[in-house]
Amino acid sequence: MPNPKRRHSRARTGKRRAHDHLVPQSGSVCPQCGAHTIPHRACRSCGYYKGREVVEVETD
């Protein structure tokens, strides 16, 4: 198994890691209640997904 002979410089390491940053999570709006939700997930505030209730949400 080959091993590196010399260490990589900080600049070379930084260039390689240029695309490893965190990406903000995309969001959408629930058509039922208007709350911000994650796409392709049931709404946490009303429990609806694709027009029908899939999760029963407790109301305080």
C-alpha positions as CSV (number, residue, x, y, z in Angstrom):
1,M,0.0,0.0,0.0
2,P,1.6,3.3,-1.0
3,N,2.2,6.0,1.6
4,P,2.9,9.7,1.0
5,K,6.6,10.6,1.3
6,R,6.0,14.2,2.3
7,R,3.2,16.1,4.0
8,H,0.8,18.2,2.0
9,S,0.9,22.0,2.5
10,R,-1.9,23.8,4.2
11,A,-2.8,25.5,0.8
12,R,-3.1,22.1,-0.9
13,T,-5.2,20.7,1.9
14,G,-7.4,23.7,1.9
15,K,-8.0,23.5,-1.9
16,R,-9.1,19.9,-1.5
17,R,-11.4,20.7,1.4
18,A,-12.9,23.8,-0.4
19,H,-16.2,21.9,-1.0
20,D,-16.5,20.2,2.3
21,H,-18.4,23.0,4.0
22,L,-21.9,22.7,5.4
23,V,-24.9,23.5,3.2
24,P,-28.0,25.2,4.7
25,Q,-31.0,23.0,4.8
26,S,-33.6,23.8,2.2
27,G,-37.1,24.6,3.4
28,S,-40.7,24.7,2.1
29,V,-44.0,26.0,3.4
30,C,-46.8,23.7,4.5
31,P,-49.9,24.2,2.3
32,Q,-52.1,23.2,5.2
33,C,-51.0,25.5,8.0
34,G,-48.3,27.7,6.4
35,A,-45.5,26.7,8.7
36,H,-41.9,26.2,7.5
37,T,-41.1,22.5,7.0
38,I,-38.4,20.3,5.6
39,P,-39.3,19.0,2.1
40,H,-40.7,15.4,1.9
41,R,-41.4,15.3,5.6
42,A,-44.7,15.5,7.6
43,C,-45.4,19.0,9.0
44,R,-44.4,19.2,12.7
45,S,-47.0,21.7,13.6
46,C,-50.1,20.2,11.9
47,G,-49.1,16.6,11.1
48,Y,-50.2,16.7,7.4
49,Y,-48.3,15.4,4.4
50,K,-49.5,15.4,0.8
51,G,-52.9,16.7,1.8
52,R,-53.7,14.1,4.5
53,E,-53.0,13.7,8.2
54,V,-50.3,11.2,8.8
55,V,-49.1,12.1,12.3
56,E,-51.4,13.0,15.2
57,V,-50.1,16.2,16.8
58,E,-50.7,17.1,20.5
59,T,-52.1,20.5,21.1
60,D,-51.4,22.3,24.3
